[in-house]
């Protein structure tokens, strides 16, 4: 998946404001709180945590089907 400029802006605002993000990957949907957007080994990823359990997740952008900020 390649994010558009508007999607990057929305994701950056979600990170700053602590909003939740709905992410779809391989037919599953995850509702997470993004903490930062980073580049690792030439791949972009969202470092996030689960809102209920607090577990940390690394979501690689090239493996995602959809990203949507939930307000």
N, CA, C and O atoms as a Maestro MAE file, in Angstrom:
{
 s_m_m2io_version
 :::
 2.0.0
}

f_m_ct {
 s_m_title
 :::
 protein
 m_atom[284] {
  # First column is atom index #
  i_m_mmod_type
  r_m_x_coord
  r_m_y_coord
  r_m_z_coord
  i_m_residue_number
  s_m_chain_name
  s_m_pdb_residue_name
  s_m_pdb_atom_name
  i_m_atomic_number
  :::
  1 25 0.832 -1.173 0.000 1 A "UNK " " N  " 7
  2 3 0.000 0.000 0.000 1 A "UNK " " CA " 6
  3 2 0.878 1.237 0.000 1 A "UNK " " C  " 6
  4 15 1.881 1.295 0.711 1 A "UNK " " O  " 8
  5 25 0.502 2.221 -0.794 2 A "UNK " " N  " 7
  6 3 1.180 3.507 -0.832 2 A "UNK " " CA " 6
  7 2 0.209 4.563 -0.324 2 A "UNK " " C  " 6
  8 15 -0.881 4.719 -0.875 2 A "UNK " " O  " 8
  9 25 0.591 5.285 0.718 3 A "UNK " " N  " 7
  10 3 -0.280 6.308 1.282 3 A "UNK " " CA " 6
  11 2 -0.245 7.575 0.443 3 A "UNK " " C  " 6
  12 15 0.784 7.927 -0.135 3 A "UNK " " O  " 8
  13 25 -1.386 8.254 0.385 4 A "UNK " " N  " 7
  14 3 -1.451 9.548 -0.284 4 A "UNK " " CA " 6
  15 2 -0.988 10.622 0.704 4 A "UNK " " C  " 6
  16 15 -0.783 10.349 1.887 4 A "UNK " " O  " 8
  17 25 -0.831 11.830 0.203 5 A "UNK " " N  " 7
  18 3 -0.414 12.941 1.052 5 A "UNK " " CA " 6
  19 2 -1.460 13.183 2.148 5 A "UNK " " C  " 6
  20 15 -1.102 13.431 3.300 5 A "UNK " " O  " 8
  21 25 -2.737 13.114 1.799 6 A "UNK " " N  " 7
  22 3 -3.805 13.314 2.787 6 A "UNK " " CA " 6
  23 2 -3.779 12.223 3.852 6 A "UNK " " C  " 6
  24 15 -4.004 12.499 5.031 6 A "UNK " " O  " 8
  25 25 -3.504 10.981 3.442 7 A "UNK " " N  " 7
  26 3 -3.437 9.881 4.403 7 A "UNK " " CA " 6
  27 2 -2.240 10.049 5.343 7 A "UNK " " C  " 6
  28 15 -2.353 9.785 6.540 7 A "UNK " " O  " 8
  29 25 -1.093 10.487 4.810 8 A "UNK " " N  " 7
  30 3 0.069 10.769 5.665 8 A "UNK " " CA " 6
  31 2 -0.258 11.863 6.675 8 A "UNK " " C  " 6
  32 15 0.066 11.740 7.856 8 A "UNK " " O  " 8
  33 25 -0.903 12.938 6.208 9 A "UNK " " N  " 7
  34 3 -1.277 14.025 7.112 9 A "UNK " " CA " 6
  35 2 -2.219 13.541 8.206 9 A "UNK " " C  " 6
  36 15 -2.041 13.869 9.379 9 A "UNK " " O  " 8
  37 25 -3.227 12.754 7.813 10 A "UNK " " N  " 7
  38 3 -4.189 12.233 8.790 10 A "UNK " " CA " 6
  39 2 -3.493 11.312 9.788 10 A "UNK " " C  " 6
  40 15 -3.785 11.361 10.983 10 A "UNK " " O  " 8
  41 25 -2.574 10.472 9.307 11 A "UNK " " N  " 7
  42 3 -1.833 9.572 10.195 11 A "UNK " " CA " 6
  43 2 -0.939 10.360 11.147 11 A "UNK " " C  " 6
  44 15 -0.861 10.029 12.330 11 A "UNK " " O  " 8
  45 25 -0.271 11.386 10.656 12 A "UNK " " N  " 7
  46 3 0.579 12.203 11.511 12 A "UNK " " CA " 6
  47 2 -0.244 12.926 12.577 12 A "UNK " " C  " 6
  48 15 0.201 13.050 13.719 12 A "UNK " " O  " 8
  49 25 -1.428 13.401 12.222 13 A "UNK " " N  " 7
  50 3 -2.295 14.044 13.203 13 A "UNK " " CA " 6
  51 2 -2.792 13.032 14.234 13 A "UNK " " C  " 6
  52 15 -2.900 13.353 15.417 13 A "UNK " " O  " 8
  53 25 -3.094 11.815 13.791 14 A "UNK " " N  " 7
  54 3 -3.530 10.765 14.721 14 A "UNK " " CA " 6
  55 2 -2.421 10.444 15.719 14 A "UNK " " C  " 6
  56 15 -2.689 10.218 16.899 14 A "UNK " " O  " 8
  57 25 -1.181 10.423 15.245 15 A "UNK " " N  " 7
  58 3 -0.048 10.172 16.134 15 A "UNK " " CA " 6
  59 2 0.080 11.302 17.148 15 A "UNK " " C  " 6
  60 15 0.265 11.050 18.338 15 A "UNK " " O  " 8
  61 25 -0.015 12.529 16.689 16 A "UNK " " N  " 7
  62 3 0.125 13.694 17.563 16 A "UNK " " CA " 6
  63 2 -0.995 13.784 18.585 16 A "UNK " " C  " 6
  64 15 -0.752 14.103 19.749 16 A "UNK " " O  " 8
  65 25 -2.222 13.503 18.156 17 A "UNK " " N  " 7
  66 3 -3.388 13.676 19.021 17 A "UNK " " CA " 6
  67 2 -3.816 12.410 19.759 17 A "UNK " " C  " 6
  68 15 -4.688 12.464 20.626 17 A "UNK " " O  " 8
  69 25 -3.213 11.280 19.425 18 A "UNK " " N  " 7
  70 3 -3.560 10.031 20.099 18 A "UNK " " CA " 6
  71 2 -4.859 9.399 19.613 18 A "UNK " " C  " 6
  72 15 -5.488 8.633 20.343 18 A "UNK " " O  " 8
  73 25 -5.265 9.718 18.378 19 A "UNK " " N  " 7
  74 3 -6.479 9.111 17.821 19 A "UNK " " CA " 6
  75 2 -6.219 7.684 17.366 19 A "UNK " " C  " 6
  76 15 -5.087 7.304 17.069 19 A "UNK " " O  " 8
  77 25 -7.265 6.922 17.319 20 A "UNK " " N  " 7
  78 3 -7.161 5.535 16.881 20 A "UNK " " CA " 6
  79 2 -7.135 5.439 15.362 20 A "UNK " " C  " 6
  80 15 -7.638 6.314 14.656 20 A "UNK " " O  " 8
  81 25 -6.541 4.361 14.881 21 A "UNK " " N  " 7
  82 3 -6.446 4.106 13.447 21 A "UNK " " CA " 6
  83 2 -6.931 2.690 13.178 21 A "UNK " " C  " 6
  84 15 -6.532 1.749 13.864 21 A "UNK " " O  " 8
  85 25 -7.794 2.543 12.175 22 A "UNK " " N  " 7
  86 3 -8.246 1.219 11.735 22 A "UNK " " CA " 6
  87 2 -7.347 0.796 10.579 22 A "UNK " " C  " 6
  88 15 -7.219 1.508 9.583 22 A "UNK " " O  " 8
  89 25 -6.727 -0.370 10.723 23 A "UNK " " N  " 7
  90 3 -5.793 -0.878 9.727 23 A "UNK " " CA " 6
  91 2 -6.286 -2.243 9.254 23 A "UNK " " C  " 6
  92 15 -6.636 -3.098 10.068 23 A "UNK " " O  " 8
  93 25 -6.311 -2.444 7.940 24 A "UNK " " N  " 7
  94 3 -6.684 -3.750 7.395 24 A "UNK " " CA " 6
  95 2 -5.456 -4.403 6.790 24 A "UNK " " C  " 6
  96 15 -4.699 -3.789 6.039 24 A "UNK " " O  " 8
  97 25 -5.284 -5.680 7.144 25 A "UNK " " N  " 7
  98 3 -4.136 -6.445 6.639 25 A "UNK " " CA " 6
  99 2 -4.547 -7.899 6.504 25 A "UNK " " C  " 6
  100 15 -4.976 -8.526 7.473 25 A "UNK " " O  " 8
  101 25 -4.416 -8.427 5.308 26 A "UNK " " N  " 7
  102 3 -4.718 -9.837 5.025 26 A "UNK " " CA " 6
  103 2 -6.108 -10.251 5.510 26 A "UNK " " C  " 6
  104 15 -6.276 -11.340 6.057 26 A "UNK " " O  " 8
  105 25 -7.093 -9.391 5.311 27 A "UNK " " N  " 7
  106 3 -8.464 -9.720 5.667 27 A "UNK " " CA " 6
  107 2 -8.833 -9.480 7.120 27 A "UNK " " C  " 6
  108 15 -9.985 -9.691 7.501 27 A "UNK " " O  " 8
  109 25 -7.887 -9.045 7.941 28 A "UNK " " N  " 7
  110 3 -8.160 -8.744 9.349 28 A "UNK " " CA " 6
  111 2 -8.096 -7.242 9.570 28 A "UNK " " C  " 6
  112 15 -7.316 -6.539 8.927 28 A "UNK " " O  " 8
  113 25 -8.924 -6.759 10.485 29 A "UNK " " N  " 7
  114 3 -8.904 -5.344 10.805 29 A "UNK " " CA " 6
  115 2 -8.385 -5.171 12.226 29 A "UNK " " C  " 6
  116 15 -8.797 -5.884 13.141 29 A "UNK " " O  " 8
  117 25 -7.484 -4.222 12.396 30 A "UNK " " N  " 7
  118 3 -6.905 -3.914 13.691 30 A "UNK " " CA " 6
  119 2 -7.245 -2.478 14.033 30 A "UNK " " C  " 6
  120 15 -7.142 -1.596 13.181 30 A "UNK " " O  " 8
  121 25 -7.643 -2.235 15.252 31 A "UNK " " N  " 7
  122 3 -7.870 -0.888 15.754 31 A "UNK " " CA " 6
  123 2 -6.744 -0.601 16.734 31 A "UNK " " C  " 6
  124 15 -6.667 -1.224 17.793 31 A "UNK " " O  " 8
  125 25 -5.868 0.338 16.387 32 A "UNK " " N  " 7
  126 3 -4.663 0.598 17.176 32 A "UNK " " CA " 6
  127 2 -4.495 2.090 17.420 32 A "UNK " " C  " 6
  128 15 -5.143 2.920 16.781 32 A "UNK " " O  " 8
  129 25 -3.613 2.410 18.356 33 A "UNK " " N  " 7
  130 3 -3.224 3.791 18.606 33 A "UNK " " CA " 6
  131 2 -1.792 3.943 18.097 33 A "UNK " " C  " 6
  132 15 -0.862 3.393 18.688 33 A "UNK " " O  " 8
  133 25 -1.610 4.688 17.003 34 A "UNK " " N  " 7
  134 3 -0.250 4.835 16.456 34 A "UNK " " CA " 6
  135 2 0.615 5.708 17.349 34 A "UNK " " C  " 6
  136 15 0.148 6.710 17.892 34 A "UNK " " O  " 8
  137 25 1.875 5.325 17.499 35 A "UNK " " N  " 7
  138 3 2.806 6.102 18.317 35 A "UNK " " CA " 6
  139 2 3.836 6.830 17.468 35 A "UNK " " C  " 6
  140 15 4.251 7.940 17.802 35 A "UNK " " O  " 8
  141 25 4.249 6.202 16.364 36 A "UNK " " N  " 7
  142 3 5.164 6.870 15.442 36 A "UNK " " CA " 6
  143 2 5.224 6.152 14.104 36 A "UNK " " C  " 6
  144 15 4.889 4.974 13.983 36 A "UNK " " O  " 8
  145 25 5.658 6.900 13.116 37 A "UNK " " N  " 7
  146 3 5.856 6.400 11.756 37 A "UNK " " CA " 6
  147 2 7.352 6.423 11.521 37 A "UNK " " C  " 6
  148 15 7.976 7.481 11.596 37 A "UNK " " O  " 8
  149 25 7.937 5.267 11.237 38 A "UNK " " N  " 7
  150 3 9.399 5.186 11.108 38 A "UNK " " CA " 6
  151 2 9.794 4.435 9.842 38 A "UNK " " C  " 6
  152 15 8.981 3.751 9.219 38 A "UNK " " O  " 8
  153 25 11.058 4.583 9.487 39 A "UNK " " N  " 7
  154 3 11.646 3.899 8.353 39 A "UNK " " CA " 6
  155 2 12.684 2.927 8.891 39 A "UNK " " C  " 6
  156 15 13.634 3.337 9.559 39 A "UNK " " O  " 8
  157 25 12.508 1.636 8.603 40 A "UNK " " N  " 7
  158 3 13.448 0.599 9.041 40 A "UNK " " CA " 6
  159 2 13.817 -0.258 7.852 40 A "UNK " " C  " 6
  160 15 12.950 -0.794 7.162 40 A "UNK " " O  " 8
  161 25 15.101 -0.383 7.621 41 A "UNK " " N  " 7
  162 3 15.589 -1.203 6.508 41 A "UNK " " CA " 6
  163 2 14.878 -0.874 5.200 41 A "UNK " " C  " 6
  164 15 14.470 -1.767 4.458 41 A "UNK " " O  " 8
  165 25 14.737 0.420 4.932 42 A "UNK " " N  " 7
  166 3 14.111 0.932 3.711 42 A "UNK " " CA " 6
  167 2 12.624 0.636 3.603 42 A "UNK " " C  " 6
  168 15 12.061 0.704 2.510 42 A "UNK " " O  " 8
  169 25 11.984 0.310 4.709 43 A "UNK " " N  " 7
  170 3 10.543 0.044 4.736 43 A "UNK " " CA " 6
  171 2 9.904 0.924 5.794 43 A "UNK " " C  " 6
  172 15 10.445 1.090 6.888 43 A "UNK " " O  " 8
  173 25 8.742 1.489 5.461 44 A "UNK " " N  " 7
  174 3 8.018 2.307 6.420 44 A "UNK " " CA " 6
  175 2 7.129 1.439 7.289 44 A "UNK " " C  " 6
  176 15 6.533 0.470 6.818 44 A "UNK " " O  " 8
  177 25 7.046 1.792 8.549 45 A "UNK " " N  " 7
  178 3 6.162 1.065 9.447 45 A "UNK " " CA " 6
  179 2 5.524 2.009 10.452 45 A "UNK " " C  " 6
  180 15 6.046 3.083 10.753 45 A "UNK " " O  " 8
  181 25 4.388 1.577 10.955 46 A "UNK " " N  " 7
  182 3 3.694 2.293 12.010 46 A "UNK " " CA " 6
  183 2 3.950 1.522 13.294 46 A "UNK " " C  " 6
  184 15 3.612 0.343 13.396 46 A "UNK " " O  " 8
  185 25 4.544 2.185 14.264 47 A "UNK " " N  " 7
  186 3 4.681 1.581 15.584 47 A "UNK " " CA " 6
  187 2 3.448 2.000 16.365 47 A "UNK " " C  " 6
  188 15 3.174 3.191 16.516 47 A "UNK " " O  " 8
  189 25 2.709 1.021 16.860 48 A "UNK " " N  " 7
  190 3 1.425 1.302 17.500 48 A "UNK " " CA " 6
  191 2 1.260 0.428 18.727 48 A "UNK " " C  " 6
  192 15 2.068 -0.458 19.003 48 A "UNK " " O  " 8
  193 25 0.172 0.707 19.463 49 A "UNK " " N  " 7
  194 3 -0.160 -0.156 20.593 49 A "UNK " " CA " 6
  195 2 -1.651 -0.452 20.562 49 A "UNK " " C  " 6
  196 15 -2.450 0.336 20.057 49 A "UNK " " O  " 8
  197 25 -2.000 -1.586 21.104 50 A "UNK " " N  " 7
  198 3 -3.398 -1.998 21.188 50 A "UNK " " CA " 6
  199 2 -4.072 -1.160 22.266 50 A "UNK " " C  " 6
  200 15 -3.527 -1.038 23.362 50 A "UNK " " O  " 8
  201 25 -5.246 -0.575 21.993 51 A "UNK " " N  " 7
  202 3 -5.861 0.322 22.963 51 A "UNK " " CA " 6
  203 2 -6.307 -0.338 24.264 51 A "UNK " " C  " 6
  204 15 -6.386 0.331 25.294 51 A "UNK " " O  " 8
  205 25 -6.596 -1.623 24.238 52 A "UNK " " N  " 7
  206 3 -7.079 -2.302 25.439 52 A "UNK " " CA " 6
  207 2 -5.957 -2.962 26.232 52 A "UNK " " C  " 6
  208 15 -5.863 -2.791 27.447 52 A "UNK " " O  " 8
  209 25 -5.110 -3.713 25.540 53 A "UNK " " N  " 7
  210 3 -4.069 -4.475 26.224 53 A "UNK " " CA " 6
  211 2 -2.758 -3.718 26.378 53 A "UNK " " C  " 6
  212 15 -1.957 -4.034 27.258 53 A "UNK " " O  " 8
  213 25 -2.535 -2.717 25.525 54 A "UNK " " N  " 7
  214 3 -1.283 -1.974 25.569 54 A "UNK " " CA " 6
  215 2 -0.140 -2.668 24.856 54 A "UNK " " C  " 6
  216 15 0.987 -2.173 24.873 54 A "UNK " " O  " 8
  217 25 -0.410 -3.816 24.224 55 A "UNK " " N  " 7
  218 3 0.631 -4.534 23.481 55 A "UNK " " CA " 6
  219 2 1.141 -3.675 22.327 55 A "UNK " " C  " 6
  220 15 0.370 -2.972 21.674 55 A "UNK " " O  " 8
  221 25 2.446 -3.741 22.086 56 A "UNK " " N  " 7
  222 3 3.059 -2.980 21.002 56 A "UNK " " CA " 6
  223 2 3.002 -3.785 19.712 56 A "UNK " " C  " 6
  224 15 3.207 -4.999 19.711 56 A "UNK " " O  " 8
  225 25 2.718 -3.081 18.599 57 A "UNK " " N  " 7
  226 3 2.624 -3.704 17.288 57 A "UNK " " CA " 6
  227 2 3.472 -2.914 16.297 57 A "UNK " " C  " 6
  228 15 3.574 -1.691 16.393 57 A "UNK " " O  " 8
  229 25 4.071 -3.612 15.358 58 A "UNK " " N  " 7
  230 3 4.751 -2.976 14.245 58 A "UNK " " CA " 6
  231 2 4.005 -3.370 12.990 58 A "UNK " " C  " 6
  232 15 3.943 -4.550 12.644 58 A "UNK " " O  " 8
  233 25 3.438 -2.391 12.305 59 A "UNK " " N  " 7
  234 3 2.643 -2.626 11.106 59 A "UNK " " CA " 6
  235 2 3.380 -2.050 9.902 59 A "UNK " " C  " 6
  236 15 3.539 -0.834 9.790 59 A "UNK " " O  " 8
  237 25 3.830 -2.924 8.999 60 A "UNK " " N  " 7
  238 3 4.583 -2.503 7.821 60 A "UNK " " CA " 6
  239 2 3.609 -1.983 6.767 60 A "UNK " " C  " 6
  240 15 2.652 -2.671 6.412 60 A "UNK " " O  " 8
  241 25 3.850 -0.778 6.270 61 A "UNK " " N  " 7
  242 3 2.936 -0.160 5.311 61 A "UNK " " CA " 6
  243 2 2.802 -0.967 4.028 61 A "UNK " " C  " 6
  244 15 1.720 -1.007 3.441 61 A "UNK " " O  " 8
  245 25 3.869 -1.607 3.582 62 A "UNK " " N  " 7
  246 3 3.778 -2.368 2.336 62 A "UNK " " CA " 6
  247 2 2.975 -3.664 2.486 62 A "UNK " " C  " 6
  248 15 2.706 -4.333 1.488 62 A "UNK " " O  " 8
  249 25 2.591 -4.028 3.704 63 A "UNK " " N  " 7
  250 3 1.770 -5.216 3.947 63 A "UNK " " CA " 6
  251 2 0.306 -4.868 4.225 63 A "UNK " " C  " 6
  252 15 -0.521 -5.768 4.373 63 A "UNK " " O  " 8
  253 25 -0.026 -3.567 4.297 64 A "UNK " " N  " 7
  254 3 -1.373 -3.147 4.650 64 A "UNK " " CA " 6
  255 2 -2.265 -3.004 3.420 64 A "UNK " " C  " 6
  256 15 -1.800 -2.655 2.334 64 A "UNK " " O  " 8
  257 25 -3.547 -3.279 3.612 65 A "UNK " " N  " 7
  258 3 -4.533 -3.114 2.554 65 A "UNK " " CA " 6
  259 2 -5.230 -1.771 2.649 65 A "UNK " " C  " 6
  260 15 -5.583 -1.192 1.622 65 A "UNK " " O  " 8
  261 25 -5.438 -1.256 3.866 66 A "UNK " " N  " 7
  262 3 -6.120 0.008 4.066 66 A "UNK " " CA " 6
  263 2 -5.757 0.593 5.426 66 A "UNK " " C  " 6
  264 15 -5.470 -0.136 6.376 66 A "UNK " " O  " 8
  265 25 -5.774 1.927 5.502 67 A "UNK " " N  " 7
  266 3 -5.535 2.662 6.742 67 A "UNK " " CA " 6
  267 2 -6.553 3.778 6.816 67 A "UNK " " C  " 6
  268 15 -6.727 4.530 5.857 67 A "UNK " " O  " 8
  269 25 -7.238 3.891 7.967 68 A "UNK " " N  " 7
  270 3 -8.238 4.941 8.143 68 A "UNK " " CA " 6
  271 2 -8.211 5.450 9.582 68 A "UNK " " C  " 6
  272 15 -8.247 4.669 10.532 68 A "UNK " " O  " 8
  273 25 -8.149 6.761 9.723 69 A "UNK " " N  " 7
  274 3 -8.149 7.367 11.055 69 A "UNK " " CA " 6
  275 2 -9.584 7.384 11.577 69 A "UNK " " C  " 6
  276 15 -10.505 7.805 10.878 69 A "UNK " " O  " 8
  277 25 -9.762 6.916 12.827 70 A "UNK " " N  " 7
  278 3 -11.063 6.876 13.480 70 A "UNK " " CA " 6
  279 2 -11.095 8.017 14.485 70 A "UNK " " C  " 6
  280 15 -10.227 8.105 15.353 70 A "UNK " " O  " 8
  281 25 -12.084 8.886 14.374 71 A "UNK " " N  " 7
  282 3 -12.165 10.027 15.300 71 A "UNK " " CA " 6
  283 2 -13.342 9.902 16.206 71 A "UNK " " C  " 6
  284 15 -13.566 10.770 17.050 71 A "UNK " " O  " 8
  :::
 }
 m_bond[283] {
  # First column is bond index #
  i_m_from
  i_m_to
  i_m_order
  :::
  1 1 2 1
  2 2 3 1
  3 3 4 2
  4 3 5 1
  5 5 6 1
  6 6 7 1
  7 7 8 2
  8 7 9 1
  9 9 10 1
  10 10 11 1
  11 11 12 2
  12 11 13 1
  13 13 14 1
  14 14 15 1
  15 15 16 2
  16 15 17 1
  17 17 18 1
  18 18 19 1
  19 19 20 2
  20 19 21 1
  21 21 22 1
  22 22 23 1
  23 23 24 2
  24 23 25 1
  25 25 26 1
  26 26 27 1
  27 27 28 2
  28 27 29 1
  29 29 30 1
  30 30 31 1
  31 31 32 2
  32 31 33 1
  33 33 34 1
  34 34 35 1
  35 35 36 2
  36 35 37 1
  37 37 38 1
  38 38 39 1
  39 39 40 2
  40 39 41 1
  41 41 42 1
  42 42 43 1
  43 43 44 2
  44 43 45 1
  45 45 46 1
  46 46 47 1
  47 47 48 2
  48 47 49 1
  49 49 50 1
  50 50 51 1
  51 51 52 2
  52 51 53 1
  53 53 54 1
  54 54 55 1
  55 55 56 2
  56 55 57 1
  57 57 58 1
  58 58 59 1
  59 59 60 2
  60 59 61 1
  61 61 62 1
  62 62 63 1
  63 63 64 2
  64 63 65 1
  65 65 66 1
  66 66 67 1
  67 67 68 2
  68 67 69 1
  69 69 70 1
  70 70 71 1
  71 71 72 2
  72 71 73 1
  73 73 74 1
  74 74 75 1
  75 75 76 2
  76 75 77 1
  77 77 78 1
  78 78 79 1
  79 79 80 2
  80 79 81 1
  81 81 82 1
  82 82 83 1
  83 83 84 2
  84 83 85 1
  85 85 86 1
  86 86 87 1
  87 87 88 2
  88 87 89 1
  89 89 90 1
  90 90 91 1
  91 91 92 2
  92 91 93 1
  93 93 94 1
  94 94 95 1
  95 95 96 2
  96 95 97 1
  97 97 98 1
  98 98 99 1
  99 99 100 2
  100 99 101 1
  101 101 102 1
  102 102 103 1
  103 103 104 2
  104 103 105 1
  105 105 106 1
  106 106 107 1
  107 107 108 2
  108 107 109 1
  109 109 110 1
  110 110 111 1
  111 111 112 2
  112 111 113 1
  113 113 114 1
  114 114 115 1
  115 115 116 2
  116 115 117 1
  117 117 118 1
  118 118 119 1
  119 119 120 2
  120 119 121 1
  121 121 122 1
  122 122 123 1
  123 123 124 2
  124 123 125 1
  125 125 126 1
  126 126 127 1
  127 127 128 2
  128 127 129 1
  129 129 130 1
  130 130 131 1
  131 131 132 2
  132 131 133 1
  133 133 134 1
  134 134 135 1
  135 135 136 2
  136 135 137 1
  137 137 138 1
  138 138 139 1
  139 139 140 2
  140 139 141 1
  141 141 142 1
  142 142 143 1
  143 143 144 2
  144 143 145 1
  145 145 146 1
  146 146 147 1
  147 147 148 2
  148 147 149 1
  149 149 150 1
  150 150 151 1
  151 151 152 2
  152 151 153 1
  153 153 154 1
  154 154 155 1
  155 155 156 2
  156 155 157 1
  157 157 158 1
  158 158 159 1
  159 159 160 2
  160 159 161 1
  161 161 162 1
  162 162 163 1
  163 163 164 2
  164 163 165 1
  165 165 166 1
  166 166 167 1
  167 167 168 2
  168 167 169 1
  169 169 170 1
  170 170 171 1
  171 171 172 2
  172 171 173 1
  173 173 174 1
  174 174 175 1
  175 175 176 2
  176 175 177 1
  177 177 178 1
  178 178 179 1
  179 179 180 2
  180 179 181 1
  181 181 182 1
  182 182 183 1
  183 183 184 2
  184 183 185 1
  185 185 186 1
  186 186 187 1
  187 187 188 2
  188 187 189 1
  189 189 190 1
  190 190 191 1
  191 191 192 2
  192 191 193 1
  193 193 194 1
  194 194 195 1
  195 195 196 2
  196 195 197 1
  197 197 198 1
  198 198 199 1
  199 199 200 2
  200 199 201 1
  201 201 202 1
  202 202 203 1
  203 203 204 2
  204 203 205 1
  205 205 206 1
  206 206 207 1
  207 207 208 2
  208 207 209 1
  209 209 210 1
  210 210 211 1
  211 211 212 2
  212 211 213 1
  213 213 214 1
  214 214 215 1
  215 215 216 2
  216 215 217 1
  217 217 218 1
  218 218 219 1
  219 219 220 2
  220 219 221 1
  221 221 222 1
  222 222 223 1
  223 223 224 2
  224 223 225 1
  225 225 226 1
  226 226 227 1
  227 227 228 2
  228 227 229 1
  229 229 230 1
  230 230 231 1
  231 231 232 2
  232 231 233 1
  233 233 234 1
  234 234 235 1
  235 235 236 2
  236 235 237 1
  237 237 238 1
  238 238 239 1
  239 239 240 2
  240 239 241 1
  241 241 242 1
  242 242 243 1
  243 243 244 2
  244 243 245 1
  245 245 246 1
  246 246 247 1
  247 247 248 2
  248 247 249 1
  249 249 250 1
  250 250 251 1
  251 251 252 2
  252 251 253 1
  253 253 254 1
  254 254 255 1
  255 255 256 2
  256 255 257 1
  257 257 258 1
  258 258 259 1
  259 259 260 2
  260 259 261 1
  261 261 262 1
  262 262 263 1
  263 263 264 2
  264 263 265 1
  265 265 266 1
  266 266 267 1
  267 267 268 2
  268 267 269 1
  269 269 270 1
  270 270 271 1
  271 271 272 2
  272 271 273 1
  273 273 274 1
  274 274 275 1
  275 275 276 2
  276 275 277 1
  277 277 278 1
  278 278 279 1
  279 279 280 2
  280 279 281 1
  281 281 282 1
  282 282 283 1
  283 283 284 2
  :::
 }
}
